[in-house]
């Protein structure tokens, strides 16, 4: 897929705040928490996007759980733990 600058809709002027992406037949929308972390991602056709990914963060701004919908009835859950210094300790799916 090749995207042009016209394909991007920004909530603000920076690429980090990308709120929506549209290529005409595909739409991706993102929600952010107050710290700028992506909390939800919806994808689909214009006017009918579906929730595809939800991310939960800990008090240190690290993703601890990511739920990815792979079908209407199934989801993958990625659980992460961290060492006190912030390094990734474990990741399970």
N, C-alpha and C positions, 0 to 999 in steps of 0.2 A: 504494500500500500504506500503510495507516495502522497504526502500532504503538502499543501501550499500554505503560506501565511494566512490566507483567507479562511482556511479550515479551522482556525483556532479562535475561540471566544474566551477572552480573559476577564476574570472578575476585577482584576486590577492590572497594572502595567507589567508585572513580572511573571515569568514563566512558572515560578513556584506556586502561584495562585491560580493555576489553570482550573477553571470551574467547569468548562464544557468543551468538547471537541466534536465537530460534526463534519462528515464528508458527504453529506447529502443522503446516503442510505444507511449510515452508521452514526450513532450518537453515544458519547461517553460523558457522564456527568459525575462530578466529585463534590463531596461535602468535607469541610475541614472543621477541626476543633479550634478553640481559641489560641492554641499554640502553633497552628499551621499544619498539624498532622492530618493526613487524609483519613477520614473515618469511614466513609462509605463510597462505593463506586457503583454506578448504575450504567448498564450498556443495553443497546438495542437499536431498534428503528426509531426514527423521529416520532415523538408522540406516544411511544410505547416502550420506554426503557424499563428494565428490571434490575432489582438489586442483585449484584454479582459478588460483592466483596465488602466485608465489614472488618474493621481493625480496632482493637482495644489496646490502649497504652497504659503503662504504669505511671507512677508519680515522677519518674525520671525521664519521661518522654520516650520510652522504649516500647516497641510493639510486643505485646505479650500473647495476644491471640489474634489470629487472622482466620476468618471464615470465608471460604470461597465456594460459591454455588457452582456445581458442575452440571446439574440437571434440575428439573423441577422438584425432584424428591431427594437429591443427594447433595451433600456439601463436604468439602475437605476442611478440616480444622488444623491449623498449624499453631502449636503451643510452644512458646519460647521462655526460657529462664536465663537469668543473667547472674554473673559473679558480682560481688559488691562494687568492683571497679568499673562495671558497665560492659565488660566483655561477654559475648554470647557464651552461655554455659551449655545449653542443650536446646534442641529443636526437634519436635516430634510432629508427625502428621497422622 
